[in-house]
């Protein structure tokens, strides 16, 4: 426990020396202490040492915890080493562990930023079969990524999966959906989801208004564009700089 507390206080190098001295004096090594060190190294971004300790504990016949794997996975994800991250993720599943939602969301976020949304979807499908419970954040990452790739069907599929699971999509989800639909000139569909979000007491943000106004202007619906412009004024919202340039 002393070792664990010292690690949490960021005194890693000193504690490692202290721990090695304890081992020389006959202290019984265990997975809990190793995991404490691995977590500390993860927080400091010392991934090579982190992996080294994990392999060392395995070489001594000590079984890694689920948390041990999660620390390594997050460490790789933070450094953008997604191939290595995926490899340890598979290793974790093969060992019989399922990551917590927070850890998976971190991995999903990094993969989606790298436009690897299909891999995240495959990972999620695999986890769902093992009893994993995703959060609205999990689905938000997927929807944002599909929207950036202009994959409308992927966006709608994930949205209705959220609805089926009784998860309330947040503002970022509706914003991504509406912008994606407008890029494909599906303004009526965009208006449908605008009504849904308003019915759920979610106020449209600047990007949603700007996107809808631009879409209406492109389709020649000047009256509707003007209504939305007035609505922005009543909400004390200002057009984005990007929108102002586009309109000019």
N, C-alpha and C positions, 0 to 999 in steps of 0.2 A: 504493500500500500504506500509506503514511503517513496518507493521508486516511482509509482504512478503519479503521486502528487508532485514530485520534483519535475517529472516530464511535463506535466500540465503547466508548470511555472516556467517552461522554456529553457531550463538549465540542462539541455540535452547532453552536451559533451561531458560535463562533470558527472552526470548521472550514469552515463555509459561506463566511465572509468570506475565509478563506485560499484556498479553492477558487476563488472568483470572481476573486481576484487572480491565481491561477495561469492561469485562462482568459484574462484580459486580457494576460498575458505570452506567450500562444501555446500554452498546454498543450492537448493534444488531449482533448476530452471523450469519455467512454466509458460504456457501460452499467453496467460494474462499479461505478464511482464513484457514479453516480446511484442504483443499487440499494443501496449502502451507506448513503447519506443517507436513502433511503426507509425502510429497515429501522430506522434510528435514530429517525426521526420516528414510525414506527409504535409503537416501544417507549415513546415519550413521549406517545402519544395525540394527536399533532398531525396529524390526518387531512387537513385541508384543504391544509396545506403538502405533505403526502405525495402527494396527488392532483395538486397543482399541479406538483410535480417530475416525476411520471410523464408528465403531458401535455406538459411542457416537453421531456423527452427524446424523446418520440415526434415532437414538432414539429421536432426537430433531426435526425430520421431515424435515431435510435438505437433498436434493437430491445430491448424489455423481455425480461428473463429470466423463467422460470417463478417464480423466487423473488421477483421484483419484484411480480408479480401477487399472490402469496401474502401478501406483507407488507401490501398494500392490503386484501385480503380480510379478513385477521385484524384489521386496524385498524378496519374497519367493523364486524366481528362484535363486537369488544370494546366498541364504543360502542352496540351494539344497533341499528345501521343496517342492517337485514337486506335491505331492498329494494336498497340500493346494493351490499351485499355480493353478492347474487345477480347483479346486473348485471355486476360485475367478474368474477365466477366464469364467466359465460357468455362474456365477452370473452376470458378466459384459455383456455377450451376452443377458441374460434374461432381463437385464435392458435396452436393445436396443442400446448398444454401440458396436463398432467394434474397436479393438486395432490398433494403428498405426503400420507400418511395423517394425520400430525399436524395439518396445516392443515385438512384436510377434517373431522377430528373436532371441531376447534374450531368450525367453521361449523355442523356437525351439532348440536353441543351447544346453541348459541344458538338455532337454529331450533326444536329440540325443546322447549326451555324456553318458546318462544313458541307452542307447540302447532301447529307447522307440520311435523308428521312426514311428511305425504304429500309435501311438497316435498323433504324430505331423502331420502325413498325414491326419488323421481324422479331426484334428483341422483345418487344412488348407482347406480341402474340405468344411467344415462347413462355414468358413469365406469367401471363394470364392462365395458361394451362397448369401452372404450378401454384395457383392461388394468390398471385400478386394483385394488390389493389392500387391501381393508378389514381392520381389526383387530377383536379382540373388543370394544374400546372403541366402535368405530363401531356395532356391533350392539347394544351395551348401551344407547346413547343412544336407538336406535329402540324397543327393547323397553320401556324406562322410559317413553317418551312414549306408546306405545300403551297401556301399563298405566294410566297416569294418565287416559287417555281411555276406559278400560274397554272397549277393543277387543280382546276375547279372541283372535279369529281372527288379528288382526295380530300379537299377541304370539307365538302359537304358530307362525305362518308364519316369523317372523324367527328364533325359537329353532331350528326344524328346518333352516333355512338355515345356521345356525351349525354344527349337527351335521353337515350334509352337507359343509361345508368343513373338517371335523375341528377346529373351534375349540372349546375348552373354556369353556362359559359360567361366569362367575364368580358369586360370592355375590350381587352386586347384581341380576344377571339372574334368578336363582332367586327371590330375595326379591320382585321386581316381579311375576314370573309367579304365584307362590303367592298373593300378596295380591290380585291381579286375579281369579284363579280363585275365591278364597274370597268375594269380593264378589258373585260370581254363584252362590254356594252350590254350586260344583263341587268339593266337598271331596275326593271320591275322586280326581279329577284332580290336585288340589293334593298329596294324599298320594303320588301316583305320582312327581311331580317331587321331592318331599321325599326319597323313597327313592333316586332317581337321584343327587341331590346328595350324600347321605350315602355312597352307593357310590363317589363320587369324592372322598371324604374332605373334603368341605366341611361344616363345622359350622354348623347353622342359627343365625341370630342372634336377638336378642330380638324383632324385628318379625315374623319368620316364626312363632315360637312363639306370640306374642300373637294373631296373625291366625288361626292354626289353632285355638287354644283358643276364641276367640270364635266361630268358625264352628261348631265342635262343640257349643258351648253353645246356639247358636241352633237347631241341628238336634236338640237333646235328647240328644246323645251325651255325657252327663256323665262316664261312665267314661273315655272316651278323652281328654276335656279334662283330667281329673285326672291321667292318665298323662303327658300333655305337661307339665302343671304340675310334676310330680315330676321329669321329665327336665330342666326348666329349673333346678330346685334342684340336681340333680347336676352341672350344668354351671356352677353359681354365677352364673346369669343372673337378673336382677331384671326384673319386669314394667315396661313403660314407664308413665309418668305418665298418658298418654292412655288406655292399656288399663285402668289402675286406675279411672279415672273412668267409662269405658264400662261396666265390670262392675258398679260401684256403681249 
